[in-house]
Amino acid sequence: MAMVASLGVGAIMAQDTQTTNTDSKKVEYSIHLGASTPLGSFGQAPSHGFPVDLFHTKLSWNDDITYGDADFVGANIGVKAKYNISGLKGLGIIATADVLFNTAGDFDIKEVDESDAHLDEYFYSTYINIPVMVGANYNYAINDKVSIWGEAAIGANLRIITSDIFDHKRSNGIDTKDYTEINYDNCFTLGFQAGLGVKLKNKYSIGLHYYNLGNKAVTEKYTQITDYTSVIGNYYYVNIIDEPHTKPPLKTTMLLIRFGYHF
């Protein structure tokens, strides 16, 4: 009996040791964090109004915004599940879900002069992309501590663009209301991603990914409200709401570097 028990415990320990190798796990899960750099029309372009100042830029797809609206380095967070295919060591089917944030270099600007005569605030768009994809991943073990991997996936992406807001609150010491808001539509697009990287000790990974999340037109709606009394007592009120109109297509492409933890 003691011998049987000993053999049973030994078999269980051997099985546990085997399942620590990600190739022998049926399903492997991981979480990822990283940074993203927009590419192409989704990246920054010098503003015509500020040809010298690199910090005053625009998205090249949106010519209406004269400065401050260019995307710079953003952040990303995601999860992944990999189903290892029996008999094909290292090859598996993956399902991924990510949230990618990119915002303007000058996201929130508040301008106040020394005499407190005027106060202006600018809030520029944040671009949020939520892709959900399926694809394949191949992991090649160099030794028991280091492996290299590559993957590709395709799926649907939810594109969200928050509003551009220009809020003029005070001029020449008099409280005013001169408010402009530009709203953009949210939409679904078809996208894909491809990546490669290194995994260490079957627990940690670093990867470089290219994401192309579609090329789709943007619908814009412009609202302006002006409500103030001038220094000579004249009252002004303007409420302008434009009909939605279509902007040029936005091709959402970016390069991601991300770090992963696998369990």
Residue, then its C-alpha position, 0 to 999 in steps of 0.5 A: m500500500a505504501m508503495v502504491a501511495s508513493l507511486g501515486v504521489g510521484a505521478i501527481m507531482a510529475q503531472d504538476t511539473q509538466t503542466t507548468n510548461t505552457d506547451s502542455k497546458k490546454v489553455e493558457y491565460s495572460i494579461h498585458l500592459g504597454a504603450s502605443t505610438p499612433l502611425g500615419s493619419f492617426g499620428q501627429a502632423p505639424s499645424h499650419g498655424f504653428p509650423v515651428d512649434l512641434f507641440h502645436t500639432k493636429l491629426s492630419w485626417n481632421d483639418d478643422i482642428t488647428y492645434g493641440d489635437a494630435d495623438f501622441v504615445g498612448a496606453n493599452i491594457g488587454v487579456k488573452a487566452k490561448y488554446n494549445i492544439s494537441g499534437l502541434k507543439g507550440l501552436g495555439i488558437i488565441a482570443t484577445a480583448d484590448v482597450l487602447f487609449n490615445t489622447a492629444g499632446d495638449f489634452d487639457i489646456k487652461e489659459v489665465d493671464e496675469s491680470d485674470a482678465h480672461l480664462d479659456e479652457y481647451f479639452y481635446s479628443t481622447y481616442i479609445n479603441i476596443p478590439v476583440m480578435v481571434g487568431a493563432n499564436y506559435n511559441y518556439a522554446i529555445n530552452d526551458k527559460v527562453s522562447i520566442w513567439g509570433e501571432a496574428a489575429i483579426g476581429a471587430n473594433l469599437r472606435i470611440i472619439t470623445s468631444d473637442i471642447f473650447d470653453h471661453k469663460r471670462s474676458n476683460g474681467i467680465d464673466t462670459k459664456d462662449y462654448t464650442e463642442i465638436n462631437y464625433d460618432n462611435c462606430f465598429t470597424l474591422g481590424f487585425q494585429a500581428g506581433l512577435g516577442v520573447k517569453l521568459k520562464n513561461k511567465y513573462s513576455i515582451g512583444l511588439h505589435y502592429y494594429n490596423l483597426g480599420n479605415k472609416a469616415v468620421t461623422e462630426k457635429y458642431t455646437q456653439i453657444t455664446d451668451y454674454t453682456s459686453v462692457i457697454g451693456n449690449y447682450y449677445y446670445v448665439n446658439i448654433i447647432d450644425e447638422p452632422h457631416t462626414k469627415p475624411p476617413l480615419k485610418t487607425t494604425m498604431l505600433l504597440i509595445r507590451f509586457g505580459y504575465h502568463f498564468 
